[in-house]
């Protein structure tokens, strides 16, 4: 099961620098906009010390971590939803991601231009938010126009009511993720892949020598419109108005070239591990493990709240389709026992059926 994070932001905020630091993949990085046109895609190991401890206990031939995918989307600009700066193409790339990681520029550098002039994190966040909202509004209007022709269907009538409710919400400058939708309603709109329905994380890319300006000086001369109304309602408070991680991505890029031993020796820690874990948690994911004898100890990703057969399907389709039962033990207990056989002798394994909800850190052996 693969989950992806779309790295978004204005041009020249550090998106590709972050992507390179995370994935170790060489990408073009330049001091001018739109160096990235096609999205860069890379997979990143999810740091988990539990996997290392399990491996130390069972000594497998192979250790395989779980992963998360990062997509470096080209910079968005004001008017992206109308096609400015190839905006429609870039917004479409975000649709395929499960969550958004927005990079906000907080550093000064006269050699790296800012597409909107002065450094102003609040204004930049507002710009991106408006573009996402307006694109969703466009999608809603197109959907309404299409399905209103089928009004005679009772199911369609309910769908129209739902879309109108979401449209009214967005028109107030609010993200769909902030609207309290039922599970059924969320399923109903899943096909549209609304951008503002996705969870969003924020990273402030700073230069310690030049603290970011947080006072908004943004103004607009555009005539009153739906876009103007959205802009007016999406102001945030100082410093950013949301939870965010702060780091210097240029430093992180340099650190990514160091070995773990070098970092430990100098007592230097990267914030990227925390960022990866934050992305994982934001998607409400958990990790379970499998121990295939002495061959492989492996971590797997699963949505929180799923059952053992669903976990089995992540490993192999047969494990879900032919599932009979599973033996489960927490990773701590297996480490304490030393190996699977000893844990079984101690009676620490529990047999579970199809209704068992997998817990974060479970080690599972599937029976088919």
C-alpha positions in Angstrom: 0.0 0.0 0.0 1.6 3.2 -1.2 0.8 6.7 0.2 2.1 9.9 -1.3 2.8 13.4 -0.1 2.8 16.3 -2.6 5.4 19.0 -1.8 3.8 22.3 -2.8 4.5 26.0 -2.5 5.4 29.1 -4.5 8.5 28.9 -6.8 11.9 29.3 -5.1 10.8 28.3 -1.6 12.9 25.2 -1.2 10.6 22.4 -2.5 13.2 20.7 -4.7 15.9 21.2 -2.0 13.7 19.3 0.5 12.9 16.6 -2.1 16.7 16.1 -2.7 17.4 16.0 1.1 14.6 13.5 1.7 15.1 11.1 -1.2 18.9 11.6 -2.1 17.7 11.9 -5.7 19.6 14.5 -7.7 17.2 17.2 -9.1 17.6 20.5 -10.8 17.7 23.4 -8.2 18.1 27.0 -9.5 17.5 30.5 -8.3 14.7 31.2 -10.8 11.1 30.0 -11.1 9.8 26.8 -12.8 13.1 24.8 -12.8 10.8 21.9 -12.0 8.1 21.3 -14.7 7.5 17.6 -14.5 7.1 16.2 -10.9 10.0 14.5 -9.3 8.9 11.3 -7.4 10.9 9.4 -4.8 10.3 7.0 -1.9 11.6 7.5 1.6 12.1 5.1 4.4 9.9 5.8 7.4 12.2 5.9 10.4 11.2 3.4 13.1 13.5 2.2 15.8 11.1 -0.6 16.6 12.1 -2.4 13.3 15.8 -2.2 14.3 15.0 -3.6 17.8 13.0 -6.5 16.3 15.8 -7.2 13.9 18.3 -7.3 16.7 16.2 -9.9 18.5 15.5 -12.2 15.6 18.7 -11.6 13.4 17.0 -11.9 10.0 18.9 -12.0 6.7 17.0 -8.9 5.4 15.4 -5.9 7.0 12.8 -4.0 5.0 11.4 -0.7 6.3 8.0 0.7 5.2 8.1 3.7 2.9 6.2 6.8 1.9 6.3 8.6 -1.4 7.1 12.2 -1.9 6.2 14.2 -5.1 8.0 17.4 -5.8 5.3 19.5 -7.6 6.4 22.6 -9.6 5.8 26.0 -8.0 2.3 27.4 -7.9 1.7 31.1 -8.6 -1.2 33.5 -8.1 -3.8 32.6 -10.7 -2.7 29.0 -11.0 -6.3 27.8 -10.9 -6.9 29.8 -14.1 -3.8 28.3 -15.8 -1.2 30.8 -14.8 2.3 29.3 -14.8 1.0 26.0 -16.0 -1.0 26.0 -12.9 -3.8 23.6 -14.0 -1.1 21.0 -14.8 0.5 21.4 -11.4 -2.8 21.4 -9.5 -3.8 18.2 -11.3 -0.6 16.6 -10.0 -1.6 17.4 -6.4 -4.9 15.5 -6.9 -3.2 12.2 -7.0 -1.4 12.8 -3.7 -2.9 11.7 -0.3 -1.7 14.7 1.6 0.0 18.1 1.0 3.2 19.3 2.5 3.4 23.1 1.9 6.8 24.8 2.0 6.7 28.4 3.1 9.7 30.7 2.5 11.0 32.5 5.5 14.6 33.2 4.4 16.2 36.2 2.8 18.6 35.7 -0.2 19.1 38.5 -2.7 20.4 35.9 -5.2 17.1 33.9 -5.1 14.1 35.9 -6.3 10.7 35.8 -4.7 7.9 35.7 -7.3 5.8 38.1 -5.1 8.5 40.4 -4.0 9.2 40.7 -0.3 9.5 37.8 2.1 6.0 37.4 3.6 5.0 33.9 4.8 1.4 34.8 5.7 0.8 36.3 2.2 2.4 33.2 0.5 0.3 30.8 2.5 -2.8 32.8 1.7 -2.0 32.7 -2.0 -1.6 28.9 -2.1 -4.8 28.4 0.0 -6.8 30.6 -2.4 -5.5 28.7 -5.4 -6.5 25.4 -3.9 -9.9 26.7 -2.9 -10.7 28.3 -6.2 -9.7 25.1 -8.1 -12.1 23.1 -5.8 -14.8 25.7 -6.5 -14.3 25.3 -10.2 -14.6 21.5 -9.8 -17.8 21.9 -7.8 -19.4 24.2 -10.3 -18.5 21.8 -13.2 -19.9 18.9 -11.2 -23.2 20.7 -10.4 -23.7 21.6 -14.0 -23.2 18.0 -15.1 -25.3 16.2 -12.5 -28.2 18.7 -12.3 -29.4 17.2 -15.6 -30.2 14.0 -13.7 -32.3 15.6 -11.0 -35.1 12.9 -11.3 -32.8 10.4 -9.6 -33.3 10.6 -5.8 -29.7 9.7 -5.1 -28.6 12.5 -7.4 -30.8 15.0 -5.6 -28.9 14.2 -2.3 -25.6 14.5 -4.1 -26.6 17.9 -5.4 -27.5 19.0 -1.9 -24.1 17.8 -0.6 -22.1 19.6 -3.4 -24.1 22.8 -2.7 -23.2 22.5 1.0 -19.5 22.1 0.2 -19.6 24.9 -2.3 -21.1 27.3 0.3 -18.4 26.2 2.7 -15.6 26.9 0.3 -17.1 30.2 -0.7 -16.5 31.3 2.9 -12.8 30.6 2.5 -12.8 27.4 4.4 -11.1 24.1 3.6 -13.2 21.0 2.9 -11.0 19.2 5.5 -12.5 21.6 8.1 -16.1 20.7 7.2 -17.6 18.0 9.5 -18.6 15.5 6.8 -20.0 12.0 7.6 -18.1 8.9 6.5 -20.8 8.4 3.9 -20.5 12.0 2.6 -16.7 11.6 2.4 -17.1 8.5 0.3 -19.6 10.3 -1.9 -17.1 13.0 -2.9 -14.0 10.8 -3.0 -14.2 10.7 -6.9 -13.6 14.4 -7.1 -10.2 14.3 -5.3 -10.8 17.8 -3.9 -7.5 19.5 -3.1 -8.7 21.2 0.2 -10.1 17.9 1.4 -6.5 16.6 1.8 -4.6 17.0 5.1 -2.0 19.8 4.9 1.3 20.0 6.8 3.4 23.2 6.8 7.2 23.6 6.8 8.8 27.1 7.3 12.1 27.2 5.4 14.2 29.7 7.4 17.6 31.3 7.5 18.5 31.9 11.2 20.4 35.0 10.3 17.3 36.6 8.7 14.1 35.8 10.7 11.0 35.8 8.6 8.7 38.8 8.3 5.3 37.8 9.7 3.3 41.0 9.4 1.1 40.8 6.3 1.3 43.7 3.8 -0.7 41.9 1.2 -3.3 44.0 -0.7 -5.3 43.5 -3.9 -6.7 45.9 -6.4 -8.9 43.3 -8.1 -12.7 44.0 -8.3 -14.9 42.2 -5.8 -15.4 38.6 -6.9 -15.8 35.1 -5.4 -11.9 34.9 -5.5 -11.7 38.3 -3.7 -14.2 37.0 -1.0 -12.1 33.9 -0.5 -9.0 35.9 -0.1 -10.5 38.2 2.4 -11.6 35.3 4.6 -8.4 33.3 4.6 -6.2 35.7 6.6 -4.2 33.9 9.3 -2.7 35.2 12.5 1.0 35.7 13.3 3.4 34.0 13.0 1.6 31.5 10.7 -1.6 30.7 12.3 -1.1 26.9 12.0 1.1 24.2 13.4 4.3 24.0 11.5 7.8 22.6 11.5 10.7 25.1 11.1 14.1 24.3 9.6 16.8 25.5 7.2 16.4 23.3 4.2 19.8 24.2 2.8 21.4 22.9 6.0 19.2 19.8 5.8 20.4 19.2 2.2 24.0 19.2 3.4 23.2 17.0 6.3 21.6 14.5 4.1 25.0 13.7 2.6 26.4 12.8 6.1 26.3 9.3 7.4 24.2 8.4 10.5 27.5 7.8 12.4 28.9 11.2 11.5 25.7 13.0 12.7 25.7 11.0 16.0 29.4 11.7 16.6 28.9 15.4 16.3 25.5 15.4 18.1 23.7 16.8 15.1 20.1 15.9 14.4 18.1 16.4 11.2 14.5 17.5 11.5 13.6 15.5 8.4 13.0 12.3 10.3 10.4 14.1 12.4 8.9 15.5 9.2 8.5 12.1 7.7 6.8 10.8 10.9 4.5 13.8 10.9 3.5 13.1 7.4 2.8 9.5 8.3 0.8 10.5 11.3 -1.2 13.1 9.4 -2.4 10.4 7.1 -3.5 8.4 10.2 -1.3 5.5 9.3 0.1 2.8 11.5 2.9 0.2 11.1 2.7 -3.5 11.6 5.5 -6.0 11.2 6.1 -9.5 9.8 8.9 -11.8 10.8 9.4 -14.5 8.1 11.6 -16.9 10.1 15.3 -15.9 9.6 14.7 -14.6 6.1 13.1 -11.1 6.5 11.8 -8.7 9.1 9.6 -6.2 7.5 7.5 -3.1 8.3 4.2 -2.5 6.6 1.9 0.5 6.3 -1.8 0.3 7.2 -4.6 2.7 7.7 -5.5 3.1 11.4 -8.7 1.1 12.2 -8.3 -1.7 9.7 -8.6 -5.4 10.4 -6.2 -8.4 10.1 -7.6 -9.5 6.7 -7.0 -6.0 5.4 -3.5 -6.0 6.8 -3.0 -9.4 5.1 -4.0 -7.9 1.8 -1.2 -5.4 2.1 1.3 -8.2 2.3 -0.3 -10.4 -0.4 -3.8 -10.7 -1.9 -4.0 -14.3 -0.9 -3.6 -13.4 2.8 -6.9 -11.4 2.6 -8.9 -13.6 0.3 -7.9 -16.9 2.1 -7.6 -15.5 5.6 -8.5 -17.9 8.4 -6.9 -16.4 11.5 -3.7 -14.7 12.6 -1.2 -14.9 15.5 -0.3 -11.5 16.9 2.2 -10.2 19.4 3.3 -6.7 20.3 6.8 -5.8 19.2 7.9 -5.2 22.8 6.9 -8.7 23.9 8.7 -10.3 21.0 11.9 -8.3 21.7 11.7 -9.4 25.4 11.1 -13.0 24.4 14.0 -12.9 21.9 12.3 -14.9 19.1 8.9 -16.1 17.8 9.3 -19.7 19.1 10.2 -18.5 22.6 7.3 -16.1 22.6 5.0 -19.0 21.7 6.3 -21.2 24.5 5.7 -18.3 26.9 2.1 -18.1 25.7 2.5 -14.5 24.6 1.0 -15.0 21.1 -2.7 -14.4 20.8 -4.9 -15.9 18.1 -7.3 -13.4 16.4 -9.9 -13.6 13.8 -11.3 -11.4 11.0 -12.7 -8.7 13.4 -9.4 -7.9 15.1 -8.3 -4.3 14.7 -4.6 -4.1 14.0 -2.7 -2.0 16.6 0.4 0.1 15.8 3.4 -2.1 16.5 1.7 -5.5 16.1 3.8 -8.3 14.7 1.5 -10.6 12.7 1.7 -14.1 11.3 -1.2 -14.8 8.9 -2.8 -18.2 8.6 -4.5 -19.1 5.3 
